[in-house]
Amino acid sequence: MTGLLIGLGFLSKYTNALELVSIVLVLALAPRLRHEFKRPGFYLLVGIFALCTVPPIVWNAHHAWVTLAHLRSRGGIEQGFGLHPVEVLSFIGEHFLAYSPFLFLALAWGVIGSWRRVNQQFKVLFLMWFGLPVFLFYLLLSLNKAAAPNWDGLAFLGFGLLAIYYWWERLEASALLRIGAVIAVLVGLIMSAVALDTDLLRMAGYKFQRSDPSNRMRGWKSATGALEAMRSDLETKFGEKLFLIADARDRASEISFYLRDKRAEGPGHPPVYIPESQDMVNQFSFWPRYDEFVELKPGTPRSESEVYTEEGGINLFVGRNALFIRDGEKQRVPHNIQAGFQSTELIGTIQVSRYGKPLRTWQVFLCRNYRTLPL
């Protein structure tokens, strides 16, 4: 059961595989448990976990091992590994913001203070080694480029319990520490409230000198509503359905989420595509795409103007019109959009503002008569 749970966790997020490292360390470092290496249970656990790794291995083998390229990119080691101490400090410092300064300081103090008991109490050993491998893994990556503070979140399940255990008796014995704990929790709650709604700072009289950090989460629904209204008007005008293409993954994803009429073009199709490319860019590259050829069902009539592959495939989007959405103003339409359509025309700009400052600015282009890129 443990092997299956770790395997299912691995299929959700690869970091879960580090649990195997934790299990091996706990069994090896606890003398009374070392005999488990002589019993079949541990190896059955590893075997069941290994079975769960087969699907992603098979999938990657058929898709140029793209996950490895993705992980190298996320880990910042595409250009090699170097030592950058400032990145480590940045990684640690960001935890103080993510967990709130006083709470993270207490947590780190509690974990470090528990180390002297790691070989004396099994519960401390267990919690320590179910947190430390994850944290050390991302600390090592941060020698090259700072990891995001949420990446090692799995470590803080064990670390949090360790810190509570460390401080519990000390809090009972010291009124001063209890006051400090209350202040730490209150600061954490205030930071959480502000993170959820930065307008609380405006109500307190604070004026943002730079852009509000929460702006990246705002304006998507309004902009998508305006885009959907624009699409509806054009479809009424032309008497045909238009498909949507966004310039980047994040825009395509957000627009897809907020569209009221998602209208997928076929089974498994996303409501919004990204520009066609032979490169494997992200998950959109592996979902059904507007530039792919599909096999015709027997008996389906063929259009005389259609283009076919040697295998007799057909592209169902040829001749159709689309809307291309890109971020910013006065930007050029990318080559793979210009070359893939007979013509492109800027038909409108969508801008969403808040407190007099723009949140979202999208240019919308009408792309006429899709014809596929030449190979």
Beta strands, then each sheet from edge to edge (+ up, - down):
strand 1: 243-246
strand 2: 272-273
strand 3: 294-295
strand 4: 313-314
strand 5: 322-327
strand 6: 341-354
strand 7: 357-370
sheet 1: 2+ 1+ 5+ 7- 6+
sheet 2: 3+ 4-
end
